[in-house]
Amino acid sequence: MMPPSHSGSAVSDVLDVALLVAIALESVGADYVVGGSVASSLQGEPRATNDIVEVLRVSGRQLSRDYLDSWARRLAVTDLLSRAEEDARA
């Protein structure tokens, strides 16, 4: 996979970021999926927003609890992290 070129348009910039992340994930053999409005638009369902969601599959033993807690606090989503943990245990 080749690195993206920079054409200057907003959609291309978003696609460039998604492609760079995908290249990095593939280089380490990560299992991931791409979603969000840009991915939806590329599949033929245009959306007004311009976001990309890349979900990485990892196992619990691959995650540092301190790392997760740190990012949850930074992003103000500690409640969502707690709920996800509860759902995973259910």
C-alpha positions as CSV (number, residue, x, y, z in Angstrom):
1,M,0.0,0.0,0.0
2,M,1.4,3.4,-1.0
3,P,1.3,6.5,1.3
4,P,-1.3,9.0,0.3
5,S,-0.6,12.1,-1.8
6,H,-1.8,15.5,-0.5
7,S,-4.3,17.2,-2.8
8,G,-5.5,19.8,-0.3
9,S,-9.2,19.0,-0.3
10,A,-10.9,18.2,3.0
11,V,-12.1,14.8,1.9
12,S,-8.7,13.9,0.6
13,D,-7.1,15.0,3.9
14,V,-9.4,12.8,5.9
15,L,-8.8,9.9,3.5
16,D,-5.0,10.5,3.8
17,V,-5.2,10.3,7.6
18,A,-7.3,7.1,7.4
19,L,-4.9,5.6,4.9
20,L,-1.8,6.4,7.0
21,V,-3.4,4.8,10.0
22,A,-4.4,1.8,8.0
23,I,-0.8,1.5,6.7
24,A,0.6,1.6,10.2
25,L,-1.9,-0.9,11.5
26,E,-1.2,-3.3,8.6
27,S,2.5,-2.9,9.1
28,V,2.2,-4.5,12.5
29,G,-0.4,-7.1,11.5
30,A,-3.2,-5.5,13.4
31,D,-6.8,-6.6,12.9
32,Y,-9.0,-3.5,12.3
33,V,-12.1,-2.2,10.6
34,V,-12.9,1.3,9.1
35,G,-16.2,3.0,9.5
36,G,-17.7,6.5,9.9
37,S,-19.3,8.8,7.4
38,V,-16.5,8.9,4.9
39,A,-16.4,5.1,4.7
40,S,-20.2,5.1,4.4
41,S,-20.0,7.6,1.6
42,L,-17.4,5.5,-0.2
43,Q,-19.8,2.6,-0.1
44,G,-22.5,4.7,-1.8
45,E,-24.4,6.2,1.2
46,P,-23.5,9.9,1.2
47,R,-23.4,11.6,4.6
48,A,-23.2,15.3,5.6
49,T,-20.4,14.7,8.2
50,N,-16.8,14.0,7.4
51,D,-15.5,11.5,10.0
52,I,-13.6,8.2,9.9
53,V,-13.7,5.6,12.7
54,E,-11.0,3.0,12.8
55,V,-11.6,0.2,15.3
56,L,-8.7,-2.0,16.4
57,R,-9.2,-5.4,17.8
58,V,-7.0,-6.1,20.8
59,S,-7.2,-8.5,23.7
60,G,-7.3,-7.4,27.4
61,R,-3.8,-8.7,28.0
62,Q,-2.5,-6.3,25.3
63,L,-3.9,-3.2,27.0
64,S,-2.4,-1.2,29.8
65,R,-5.0,-0.2,32.4
66,D,-3.1,3.0,33.1
67,Y,-3.0,3.9,29.4
68,L,-6.8,3.3,29.1
69,D,-7.5,5.4,32.2
70,S,-5.3,8.2,31.1
71,W,-7.0,8.5,27.7
72,A,-10.5,8.1,29.2
73,R,-9.7,11.1,31.5
74,R,-8.2,13.2,28.6
75,L,-11.3,12.5,26.4
76,A,-13.7,12.9,29.3
77,V,-15.2,9.4,28.7
78,T,-14.4,7.6,31.9
79,D,-18.1,6.8,32.3
80,L,-18.1,5.1,28.8
81,L,-15.0,3.1,29.7
82,S,-16.7,1.9,32.8
83,R,-19.8,1.0,30.9
84,A,-17.8,-0.9,28.3
85,E,-16.0,-2.9,31.0
86,E,-19.4,-3.8,32.6
87,D,-20.8,-4.9,29.2
88,A,-17.7,-7.0,28.5
89,R,-18.2,-8.8,31.8
90,A,-21.9,-9.5,31.3
